[in-house]
Amino acid sequence: MNAQRPPRQPLTELVLIGIGAVLFALARLLDLDALFIGSIFLCMFAGLAALSSRKLGSRACG
């Protein structure tokens, strides 16, 4: 049985990108440099995880 699975939906990663966007806006509003930098990294790594999880999810054994 080698049924084709539907591609994995990166919901968790997209939620993290949304949280990062909210933190980004909050950091700009309150002028908090550490939160600004952290929100940029959160968005970058969540975006990379979302892109790679779809690609790697299709290669999963099962």
C-alpha positions in Angstrom: 0.0 0.0 0.0 1.8 3.0 -1.2 -1.0 5.6 -1.2 -0.1 9.2 -2.0 -0.4 11.5 1.0 -1.6 15.0 0.7 1.1 17.6 1.3 1.7 18.7 4.9 0.1 22.1 5.7 2.6 24.3 7.6 0.0 25.7 10.0 2.3 26.0 13.0 4.9 27.8 11.0 2.3 30.2 9.6 1.1 31.0 13.1 4.6 31.7 14.2 5.0 34.1 11.2 1.9 35.9 12.4 3.1 36.1 15.9 6.4 37.5 14.6 4.6 40.1 12.6 2.6 41.2 15.6 5.8 41.4 17.7 7.5 43.3 14.9 4.7 45.9 14.9 4.8 46.1 18.7 8.6 46.5 18.7 8.4 49.4 16.2 5.6 51.0 18.2 7.4 50.8 21.5 10.9 51.3 20.0 12.3 48.1 21.5 15.4 47.0 19.6 15.8 43.5 21.2 12.2 42.6 20.4 12.6 44.1 16.9 15.6 41.8 16.1 14.0 38.8 17.7 10.8 39.2 15.7 12.8 39.4 12.5 14.6 36.2 13.3 11.3 34.5 14.3 9.8 35.4 11.0 12.8 34.3 9.0 13.2 30.9 10.7 9.5 30.2 10.7 9.4 31.0 7.0 12.3 28.8 6.2 10.7 26.0 8.3 7.4 26.4 6.4 9.2 26.1 3.0 11.3 23.2 4.0 8.5 21.3 5.9 6.4 21.0 2.7 9.3 19.7 0.7 10.5 17.3 3.4 7.0 16.2 4.3 6.5 14.8 0.8 9.6 12.7 1.2 8.6 11.1 4.6 8.5 7.4 4.8 5.2 5.8 5.4 
